[in-house]
């Protein structure tokens, strides 16, 4: 049977590249709230549209890749919930209506949550706790709960779920890359919480791999190893700033109240207690091996996206101890 694929969020950074790649081998159609030039059709359609199932049925879709999500955490939590949670529910119901056989969903390591008691390495057996004060994290937790309910009731619809770590690449422009574009690297309270990265091209390869093998299961999608803020500052030859957490919260509270920033003070935990994703199951069970380690991804990003020749010089540490 010819695999006919539908991609949600197809006009996005990953979705567009994935669609261009898959369309060389399969019939592909994309949907998004905006369109863009592509070698495959991208229809302007909201993932909450009740006619989505009719579109899937009309196009004889076999495999759905669900990428559409709200990446930036802002003030409109209702809109974010609608897209992430209600949108995913509508996509799943549309799959059932159209007789889709397989769905790949990009979840996030954020679903594990940012907590001080996170283990040093998190695998797929650890609970998803999210953070109520961090909409993106909490919504991803709710999405996975929804997926679990559908797995129990509709076993014929195979699910492949990737809990994706921080995505970087040669041309990445997202909230993660913005952290490293500043004049200094911020480490509130000196927790030195590591970052785990995945190369954007490895994400695309993993999604294509999922279509090819029709695998199901839940997998952390992350490169090998991790980088601490200290190591990142070394690579970028930038100062490492370690102000007290309370000071950061005071500044954010003032900025949030004056609408100078959309970052809530409670979200400082994002930099303090990052989940470090273990990728052993990805490699040993799924059989997918990322081409770049966390360090290699960051080195590439630093050189290509930031125009910085990576070094190993010790950074200057401000407002904290090395």
C-alpha positions as CSV (number, residue, x, y, z in Angstrom):
1,X,0.0,0.0,0.0
2,X,1.3,3.5,-0.9
3,X,1.9,5.5,2.2
4,X,0.0,8.7,1.9
5,X,1.2,11.2,4.6
6,X,-0.4,14.3,6.2
7,X,1.7,16.7,8.2
8,X,0.3,19.2,10.6
9,X,2.3,22.4,11.1
10,X,3.7,21.8,7.6
11,X,4.7,25.5,7.1
12,X,6.9,25.4,10.2
13,X,10.7,25.1,10.4
14,X,10.7,21.3,10.8
15,X,7.4,20.6,9.0
16,X,8.5,22.3,5.8
17,X,11.8,20.5,5.6
18,X,10.2,17.1,6.4
19,X,7.5,17.6,3.8
20,X,10.1,18.5,1.1
21,X,12.0,15.3,2.0
22,X,9.1,12.9,2.2
23,X,7.4,14.3,-0.9
24,X,10.2,12.8,-3.0
25,X,9.1,9.4,-2.0
26,X,5.4,9.6,-0.9
27,X,2.3,11.5,-1.7
28,X,2.3,14.3,1.0
29,X,-0.1,17.0,2.0
30,X,0.4,19.6,4.7
31,X,-1.9,21.7,6.8
32,X,-1.1,24.9,8.8
33,X,-2.7,28.2,9.8
34,X,-0.5,29.8,7.1
35,X,0.9,28.6,3.9
36,X,4.3,28.9,2.1
37,X,5.9,27.8,-1.1
38,X,6.7,24.1,-1.2
39,X,6.9,21.2,-3.6
40,X,4.0,19.6,-1.8
41,X,0.5,21.2,-1.1
42,X,0.1,23.1,2.2
43,X,-3.5,23.9,2.9
44,X,-4.6,26.7,5.3
45,X,-6.5,24.8,7.9
46,X,-6.6,24.9,11.7
47,X,-6.0,21.6,13.4
48,X,-9.2,22.2,15.4
49,X,-11.2,22.3,12.2
50,X,-14.0,19.7,12.4
51,X,-13.6,18.9,8.8
52,X,-10.1,17.6,9.2
53,X,-11.2,14.0,9.2
54,X,-13.0,14.5,5.9
55,X,-9.8,15.8,4.4
56,X,-7.9,12.8,5.6
57,X,-10.5,10.4,4.3
58,X,-10.6,12.2,0.9
59,X,-6.8,12.1,0.6
60,X,-6.7,8.4,1.7
61,X,-4.2,9.3,4.4
62,X,-2.4,6.4,6.0
63,X,0.2,8.1,8.2
64,X,-0.2,11.4,10.1
65,X,2.8,13.4,11.5
66,X,1.5,15.8,14.1
67,X,3.9,18.7,14.6
68,X,1.6,21.6,15.1
69,X,2.1,23.2,18.5
70,X,2.5,26.5,20.3
71,X,6.3,26.7,21.1
72,X,6.3,30.2,22.8
73,X,4.8,30.5,26.2
74,X,2.9,33.7,26.3
75,X,0.0,35.2,28.2
76,X,-2.9,33.6,26.3
77,X,-2.8,30.2,28.0
78,X,-6.3,29.4,26.7
79,X,-5.2,29.8,23.1
80,X,-2.1,27.6,23.8
81,X,-4.3,24.9,25.4
82,X,-6.7,25.0,22.5
83,X,-3.9,24.4,20.0
84,X,-1.8,21.9,21.9
85,X,-4.4,19.8,23.7
86,X,-7.8,20.4,22.0
87,X,-6.0,20.4,18.6
88,X,-4.3,17.1,19.3
89,X,-7.6,15.6,20.3
90,X,-9.2,16.7,17.1
91,X,-6.3,15.3,15.1
92,X,-6.7,11.9,16.8
93,X,-10.5,11.9,16.3
94,X,-9.9,12.8,12.6
95,X,-7.5,9.8,12.3
96,X,-10.1,7.5,13.7
97,X,-12.8,8.9,11.4
98,X,-10.5,8.5,8.3
99,X,-9.1,5.1,9.2
100,X,-5.5,6.3,9.6
101,X,-3.2,3.5,10.6
102,X,-0.3,5.4,12.2
103,X,0.4,8.7,13.8
104,X,3.7,10.2,14.9
105,X,3.5,13.0,17.5
106,X,6.3,15.3,18.6
107,X,6.0,15.7,22.3
108,X,8.7,17.3,24.4
109,X,11.1,16.6,27.2
110,X,9.3,19.5,28.9
111,X,6.5,17.1,29.7
112,X,8.7,15.6,32.4
113,X,8.8,19.0,34.1
114,X,11.4,21.3,35.6
115,X,11.7,20.1,39.2
116,X,14.5,20.2,41.8
117,X,14.2,16.5,42.4
118,X,14.6,15.4,38.8
119,X,17.0,12.6,38.5
120,X,20.4,13.2,36.8
121,X,19.1,11.3,33.8
122,X,15.5,10.8,32.7
123,X,14.2,7.8,30.7
124,X,10.8,7.0,29.3
125,X,9.7,5.2,32.5
126,X,9.9,8.4,34.6
127,X,6.6,10.1,35.4
128,X,5.4,13.1,33.4
129,X,4.8,15.9,35.9
130,X,4.9,19.0,33.8
131,X,4.7,22.4,35.5
132,X,1.4,24.2,36.0
133,X,3.1,27.6,35.8
134,X,4.7,26.7,32.5
135,X,2.0,26.3,29.9
136,X,4.0,24.6,27.3
137,X,5.3,22.0,29.7
138,X,1.9,21.4,31.3
139,X,0.1,21.1,27.9
140,X,2.6,18.5,26.7
141,X,1.9,16.5,29.8
142,X,-1.8,16.7,29.1
143,X,-1.3,15.8,25.5
144,X,0.5,12.6,26.5
145,X,-2.2,11.7,28.9
146,X,-4.7,12.1,26.0
147,X,-2.5,9.9,23.8
148,X,-2.5,7.3,26.5
149,X,-6.3,7.3,26.7
150,X,-6.5,6.8,22.9
151,X,-4.0,4.0,23.0
152,X,-6.1,2.1,25.5
153,X,-9.4,2.6,23.6
154,X,-8.1,2.5,20.0
155,X,-5.2,0.0,19.7
156,X,-5.5,-0.2,15.9
157,X,-4.1,3.3,15.6
158,X,-0.4,3.0,16.1
159,X,1.3,5.8,18.0
160,X,5.0,6.8,17.7
161,X,5.8,9.6,20.3
162,X,9.0,11.5,20.4
163,X,9.9,13.4,23.5
164,X,12.1,15.9,21.8
165,X,15.0,17.7,23.5
166,X,16.2,21.2,22.7
167,X,16.4,21.5,18.9
168,X,19.4,23.3,17.3
169,X,20.8,23.5,13.8
170,X,22.7,25.7,11.4
171,X,19.7,28.0,10.9
172,X,17.7,27.6,14.1
173,X,15.8,30.6,15.3
174,X,13.7,29.6,18.4
175,X,13.5,30.4,22.1
176,X,16.3,28.0,22.9
177,X,18.7,29.6,20.3
178,X,17.7,33.0,21.6
179,X,19.2,32.1,25.0
180,X,22.6,31.8,23.5
181,X,22.4,34.9,21.3
182,X,22.7,37.2,24.4
183,X,25.9,38.8,25.5
184,X,26.2,36.5,28.5
185,X,25.0,33.0,29.5
186,X,22.5,33.1,32.3
187,X,22.6,30.4,35.1
188,X,20.2,31.5,37.9
189,X,21.4,30.5,41.3
190,X,24.4,28.7,39.8
191,X,22.6,25.3,39.4
192,X,24.6,24.6,36.2
193,X,21.7,22.5,34.9
194,X,22.7,20.8,31.7
195,X,21.2,21.2,28.2
196,X,20.6,18.2,26.0
197,X,20.4,19.0,22.3
198,X,19.2,17.3,19.1
199,X,20.3,18.3,15.6
200,X,17.3,19.6,13.6
201,X,18.3,17.2,10.8
202,X,18.3,14.3,13.2
203,X,14.7,15.2,14.1
204,X,13.7,15.2,10.5
205,X,15.5,11.8,10.0
206,X,13.7,10.4,13.0
207,X,10.3,11.4,11.7
208,X,11.1,9.9,8.3
209,X,12.3,6.8,10.0
210,X,9.0,6.5,11.8
211,X,7.1,6.6,8.5
212,X,9.4,4.0,7.0
213,X,9.3,1.4,9.7
214,X,5.8,2.1,11.1
215,X,7.1,1.8,14.6
216,X,5.1,2.5,17.7
217,X,6.2,3.5,21.2
218,X,7.5,6.4,23.2
219,X,11.1,7.6,22.8
220,X,13.3,10.4,24.1
221,X,14.7,12.1,21.0
222,X,18.0,13.5,22.1
223,X,21.7,13.5,21.1
224,X,24.3,11.8,23.2
225,X,25.7,13.7,26.2
226,X,24.9,17.2,27.5
227,X,26.4,20.6,28.0
228,X,26.2,22.6,31.2
229,X,25.9,26.4,31.1
230,X,29.5,26.6,32.1
231,X,30.6,24.5,29.1
232,X,28.3,26.5,26.8
233,X,29.9,29.8,28.0
234,X,33.3,28.2,27.4
235,X,32.4,27.3,23.8
236,X,31.0,30.8,23.1
237,X,33.7,32.7,25.0
238,X,30.9,34.6,26.8
239,X,30.7,35.5,30.5
240,X,28.6,33.2,32.7
241,X,26.2,35.2,34.9
242,X,24.9,33.5,38.1
243,X,22.6,36.0,39.9
244,X,20.5,34.8,42.9
245,X,17.3,33.3,41.8
246,X,15.2,35.7,43.9
247,X,16.8,38.6,42.0
248,X,15.8,37.1,38.6
249,X,12.3,36.6,39.9
250,X,12.0,40.2,41.0
251,X,13.1,41.5,37.6
252,X,10.8,39.1,35.8
253,X,7.9,40.0,38.1
254,X,8.4,43.7,37.3
255,X,8.8,43.1,33.6
256,X,5.7,40.8,33.5
257,X,3.5,43.3,35.4
258,X,4.6,46.1,33.0
259,X,4.1,43.8,29.9
260,X,7.8,44.2,29.1
261,X,8.1,40.4,28.9
262,X,5.8,37.4,28.6
263,X,8.0,35.3,30.9
264,X,6.4,34.6,34.2
265,X,8.7,34.7,37.3
266,X,7.9,31.0,38.1
267,X,9.3,30.0,34.7
268,X,12.9,30.6,35.9
269,X,12.8,26.8,36.8
270,X,13.3,26.2,33.0
271,X,17.0,27.2,33.5
272,X,17.4,25.7,37.0
273,X,16.1,22.1,36.7
274,X,16.3,21.0,33.1
275,X,15.4,17.3,32.5
276,X,18.4,15.5,31.0
277,X,17.0,13.0,28.5
278,X,18.4,9.5,28.2
279,X,18.4,8.2,24.6
280,X,19.3,4.6,25.2
281,X,15.8,3.3,24.3
282,X,15.8,5.4,21.1
283,X,18.9,3.6,20.0
284,X,18.5,0.1,21.5
285,X,14.7,-0.4,20.9
286,X,13.8,1.8,18.0
287,X,17.1,1.4,16.3
288,X,17.5,5.1,15.5
289,X,20.9,6.7,16.1
290,X,21.3,10.5,16.1
291,X,24.2,11.6,13.9
292,X,25.4,14.4,16.1
293,X,26.0,14.5,19.9
294,X,24.8,17.4,22.0
295,X,28.2,19.0,21.8
296,X,28.5,18.6,18.1
297,X,25.1,20.1,17.5
298,X,26.0,23.1,19.7
299,X,29.3,23.6,18.0
300,X,27.6,23.6,14.6
301,X,24.9,26.1,15.8
302,X,27.6,28.4,17.3
303,X,29.5,28.6,14.1
304,X,26.8,28.7,11.5
305,X,23.9,30.4,13.3
306,X,25.8,32.8,15.7
307,X,28.9,33.2,13.6
308,X,31.1,32.3,16.5
309,X,34.2,30.2,16.2
310,X,33.9,27.9,19.2
311,X,36.7,28.0,21.7
312,X,37.6,26.3,25.0
313,X,38.6,29.5,26.8
314,X,37.3,29.8,30.4
315,X,34.5,32.2,30.6
316,X,34.3,35.0,33.1
317,X,31.9,34.2,35.9
318,X,29.8,37.1,37.2
319,X,27.8,37.2,40.4
320,X,28.6,33.7,41.3
321,X,31.3,31.1,41.8
322,X,33.0,29.0,39.1
